[in-house]
Amino acid sequence: MDNHRYITLVEAAEAAAVRCSRWRFATADEVYDRNSLLGIAEIHDAENPTEEDSFYLVSPGGAIGFSDDGESIDWLFLPQNSTEDLPLTVKTQPVINFCATCGERALPGARFCGACGAKLC
Ligand SMILES: [Zn+2]
């Protein structure tokens, strides 16, 4: 999972279309190709503006998931012949509070220690 958060279904569908060419809807037998997926996504986005905390995710295999709370994932579209193991929760990056090298407090989200320059992850 790259954990990239897509704000619209169209963006997620375009990303998924690079990884896969046919999908089925998770809760039905309908099958979509690239064009019908993008068509559905456009209609969906027009009818359902994304709310502030919600976003879409795309799995390495091209499955499209939706999260409305930033934690749980509903997988909406699955690659047609996928046996991918899809996570049901959003994995957040572990929070690193202290530098493992020098012990200084690290700034939130920092990738390198401000005191000694060591990489924090
Ligand atoms: Zn340090």
Residues whose N, C-alpha, C, O or C-beta is under 5 A from the ligand:
A	BS01	ZN	C99 T101 C102 G103 E104 C113 A115 C116 G117 A118
